[in-house]
Amino acid sequence: MVKANDNYLKLPGSYLFSTIGKKVREYSAANPDAKIIRLGIGDVTQPLAPAIIDALHGAVDEMAARETFKGYAPDLGYEFLRNAIADNDYKARGCDITADEIFVSDGAKCDCSNIQEIFSLDNKIAVCDPVYPVYVDSNVMAGRTGTYDAKTETWSDVIYMPCTAENNFAPELPKETPDLIYLCFPNNPTGSTITKAQLQEWVDYANKVGAIILYDAAYEAYISEADVPHSIYECEGARTCAIELRSFSKNAGFTGVRLGFTVIPKELKAGDVNLHALWARRHGTKYNGAPYIIQKAGEAVYSEAGKAQLKQQVAYYMNNAKYIYDGLKSAGFTVSGGVNAPYIWLKAPNNMTSWEFFDYLLTNVNVVGTPGSGFGPSGEHYFRLTAFGTYENTVEAVDRIKKINL
Ligand SMILES: Cc1ncc(COP(=O)(O)O)c(C=O)c1O
């Protein structure tokens, strides 16, 4: 008789944002007049930039004529986009990455959850704690994480690297040697970053122990400080130990448009197996490519007009981040992040748990954030607010939070 993949049954509870959504829906239904402001999920609110809209329209028109119509995209993505990525995201930053090492996809969520498929189930993963939940959950689904301890909210076969106020929310090299190391900087959820020298330590470590770093740089566009690396390939030796994941969601507002890419250098190996070839095989077999229209929109991200418009969009969100950071700090909250990332990480007041503070804010000031404990045990007592709202909503939310009397 058919059997389901029981690894899925090991997943505790529902996906964090489903739980938040349910709570907000229930509160809204019971309080239909409440003006709820959502600074929870990391979704953008600004419309697509004009340069991108123009490219989308142009590509749609191309699809309407026999001479310019496009069917299936090339396996790795269109060359015009991969060239633009290689030139702007890598060569311009002194990184030795070529267009044929770039695999275009429909976003970083799929890539960061699918990439583990090309590695053996015996590999041990290391993750930051707190962490973007997709890295762990996708490994649970694959059966790589052992058993779940509900009390500690940890998996027996996962190496957790606590990121706390004590270490400035930057992970330390783990005591136990991992095979796959998930790093995300600028970080979701803490908004923290590490310097190029710190990242170089990770690259040296991975090369030394024979591990591979899965480097999620989805928030790269928000970096404002000079010594924070935009790509792991800025570090020496990264070509032999790192895969980089990128997204167009946060730098260009493509959360609903869907576009991302993964970089696998040609010399990257697991033992004597070439990983570029393996991912190419996987990509070719299981994926039929991001739509031509969307890849043309992605190309426009790198046009002069696109770059200028998106710089403004990022600045708009970072202005929100500053408003949240300054406002909450002046009100006496302990806050971090928000300088190189669109996330503000704040300590729940009065030793409240993350979910207690979530409920408190929802019911008292109708502001929705994300409980830090949903990202891992070290996130307990913390709370994430995003800068992706409108400026008006951000100001109102912060002003409401400032008025609470705890
Ligand atoms: C760290 C991180 N990686 C990946 C993603 C997903 O990006 P995409 O929209 O490209 O799937 C997110 C989305 O919030 C994220 O926070």
The ligand as an ORCA input file, in Angstrom:
! r2SCAN-3c Opt
* xyz 0 1
  C      17.051     34.463      3.930
  C      16.065     34.299      2.842
  N      16.357     33.518      1.808
  C      15.483     33.333      0.815
  C      14.253     33.945      0.827
  C      13.278     33.663     -0.271
  O      13.505     34.451     -1.363
  P      12.646     34.274     -2.688
  O      11.511     35.241     -2.626
  O      13.618     34.569     -3.785
  O      12.168     32.865     -2.768
  C      13.897     34.749      1.882
  C      12.561     35.360      1.908
  O      12.096     35.957      2.816
  C      14.825     34.934      2.915
  O      14.527     35.691      3.967
*
